[in-house]
């Protein structure tokens, strides 16, 4: 299985990971910021999965609330957002990707998530 992962630190609260696996080419961006200007404002955690490839990709990750397989078409993005009272943590999170349900491959990517 050919698996390519490239991680780039854009700034302290944003991570870009490129995933090439099971026929899919994705860019996964994970970021967080304060939701509001007050010191006690909750943290907003965002996940964006861009399909930069040329074919539909199936995607699943329970940790970012994509429990069922979702299709991401070329040039499209899948987005998830959560709020947390506690500061997010950068963890390796499992994702499953593939061009068909029989070609799904599971890998991990660093994502900011609720502690």
C-alpha positions in Angstrom: 0.0 0.0 0.0 1.4 3.4 -1.0 0.8 6.0 1.7 2.1 9.5 1.6 1.7 12.0 4.4 3.2 15.5 4.4 2.7 17.7 7.5 3.2 21.4 7.4 2.9 23.7 10.4 1.2 26.9 9.2 1.0 28.6 12.6 0.7 27.4 16.2 -3.1 26.9 15.9 -3.3 25.5 12.4 -2.0 22.2 10.9 -2.0 21.1 7.3 -1.6 17.4 6.4 -1.5 16.0 2.9 -2.8 12.4 2.6 -2.3 10.3 -0.5 -3.8 6.9 0.1 -6.0 4.3 -1.5 -6.4 6.5 -4.7 -7.3 9.6 -2.8 -5.4 12.9 -2.5 -6.6 15.0 0.4 -5.4 18.0 2.3 -6.6 18.0 5.9 -6.5 21.3 7.8 -7.1 21.4 11.5 -7.2 24.7 13.4 -8.6 26.4 16.5 -9.3 29.9 17.8 -11.3 31.6 20.5 -15.0 31.9 19.7 -15.4 35.5 20.9 -13.2 38.1 22.5 -13.8 37.4 26.2 -11.1 35.5 28.1 -13.6 32.9 29.1 -14.9 32.4 25.5 -15.0 28.8 24.3 -12.5 27.4 21.8 -13.7 26.8 18.3 -12.1 23.7 16.7 -12.4 23.4 12.9 -11.5 20.5 10.6 -11.5 20.9 6.8 -10.8 18.0 4.4 -10.2 19.1 0.8 -10.2 16.7 -2.1 -7.3 17.9 -4.3 -7.4 14.7 -6.4 -9.3 13.9 -9.6 -11.8 11.3 -8.3 -14.5 11.0 -5.6 -13.0 10.0 -2.2 -14.8 8.2 0.6 -13.9 9.6 4.1 -14.7 8.6 7.6 -13.4 9.6 11.1 -15.4 9.1 14.2 -13.3 11.5 16.2 -14.3 14.5 14.0 -17.9 13.3 13.8 -18.0 11.7 10.3 -19.3 8.4 11.5 -20.8 7.2 8.2 -18.8 7.2 5.0 -19.0 10.6 3.2 -18.1 11.2 -0.4 -15.9 14.2 -1.1 -15.9 15.1 -4.8 -12.8 16.6 -6.5 -12.4 20.2 -5.6 -14.9 20.0 -2.7 -14.4 20.3 1.0 -15.9 18.5 4.0 -16.0 20.7 7.1 -16.7 20.1 10.8 -16.7 22.5 13.7 -17.0 22.0 17.5 -16.8 24.2 20.6 -14.9 23.3 23.7 -14.5 25.0 27.1 -11.1 23.4 27.4 -8.2 24.2 25.1 -7.9 21.7 22.2 -5.1 19.2 22.1 -3.1 18.0 19.0 -3.6 14.2 18.7 -3.1 11.6 16.1 -6.6 10.7 14.9 -7.6 7.8 12.7 -9.2 8.5 9.4 -10.4 6.1 6.7 -10.1 7.1 3.0 -10.6 5.4 -0.4 -12.2 5.6 -3.8 -14.5 2.7 -3.0 -15.7 1.0 0.2 -13.5 -2.1 -0.6 -10.4 0.1 -1.0 -10.6 2.0 2.3 -7.3 2.5 4.1 -7.0 3.7 7.7 -4.2 6.1 8.7 -3.6 8.7 11.3 -3.3 12.5 11.0 -2.6 15.1 13.6 -5.8 17.0 14.4 -6.8 19.5 17.1 -9.6 17.9 19.1 -11.5 18.3 22.3 -9.5 17.0 25.3 
